[in-house]
Amino acid sequence: MTELEPFSWTTLTARVAACRRENRRRQEAWRPAKTALALRRTFSSYPETSIAPGVSSTLSRALSAAGLHRPGLRPASLREYAANRAYARSGVEGVARLLGVESLDVAFGLIDKHWQKAYGPQVRASVE
């Protein structure tokens, strides 16, 4: 497992604290395995078809708040970047492991050959 840098750790800790406060406010038990850090409530309180759009909306707001707003940047860009970086470091199995994808075909489908050609060598060199 990779350690988080201090800023990421602080951000994640703050989000977990906010989720815990929300659970207390709603008088619900704290269940970390059921709490969606990118959503406002537990998974079970959302209709199944609204979870992905909710996460996407939250990520869009986070990207904007971080000052990351250029043409073509969208929440899916984060997954694509993570997939390409993981592939450059540890192959398709690393992509599947990092993103929680069960199918290697699906994991491989997230890889961009142009990204790999342009940035893959730099990523591999930084690992060695």
N, C-alpha and C positions, 0 to 999 in steps of 0.2 A: 504494500500500500504506500502511496506517495503522501508525504507530509504536506500540509497546507502552509503557505506563507502566512505571516502574521495578519496581513490585511484580510485575506480570505477567511482565516480562522475567526477574526473579530466579526466579520460580516455574517458568517454562518452562526456563530454564537448568538448574535443579536436576533437573527431570524428565528432561531429555536426559542429564545426567550419570548419573542412576540407571539409565537404559536402557543407557548405554555400559558401566557396571559389570556389569550383568546379562549383557550380551553377552560381556564378558571372562570372567566366571565360567563361562559355558557354553562358552567357547572358540569363540565364533562371531565371524565378521567383523562389523564395524560397518557397517550398511547403512541410513543414515538414511531412505531412501525406502521401506524395507520395515519399519521399526520403528514400531509403533503406540504413540504416547505415552500413550494411555489404556488400554493393555493391558500385561500383564506380559511377554509374549513377542512374537515376530514374528507377523504375520498368518498366514503359512503353517503355523505350528505349531498353529493352532486349527482345529477343524471349522468350516466356513463358517456353520453355524447358531448358533454360540456367540459370534460376534464382537459383534453388536449387544447381546446381554444382558450381555456382559463390559464393554463400554464403558458401558452404562447403569448397571451396578453400580458401576463406578469413579466415574462422575459423581455417583451418589447419595452415595457416601462423601465425595466432595469437597464437595458441597453441605452435608452434615452437618458436616464438619470446619470449614467456613467459617461455621458457625452459621446457615445458611439452611435452616430446617426449619419450614415452615408448611403448613397444609392446602392441598392442590392443587399444591404445588411438586414437580416431578418432573424428571428429566433432559431430557425433551422440552420442558420449559418454557424451557430455555436456547436451544434451536433456534427455538422460536416467538418468543421475545423478540428474538433476533438477526434473524429474518426480518422482524418488524414494524418494528424500528428501521431496518433497511436499506431497507425499502419506503418509510418516511417520508422517508428521505434521498435515495434515488435510484431509486425505482420497482421494478417487478418484475425488471428486468434486474439491478439491484443485489442483490436477494435471491438470484437464481440464481448470480451471480458469487461472492458471499460464502459461500454454503453449498455450492457445487459441484454445484448441481442443473442437469441438462441441459435439463429441460422447463420452460418458462415456466408451463405449466398447473400443474405440481407446485409450483413456487415460489409462484404466486398462491394455491394452496390452503393455504399456511401463514400467509396474512395474515388477521388478525382485524379485521373492520370496527369492532367496538366499541373495540378497543385504538387503532386509527387515529383514531377520533373523539375519544377521551379524551386520548391522548398524542401523536399525530402532529403536531399544530401546535407543541407544545413542541420536539419533536425537529427539525422543519424550521427553527424559529426559531433553534435553537442552531447550525445549520449556516451560516446566512446571516451 
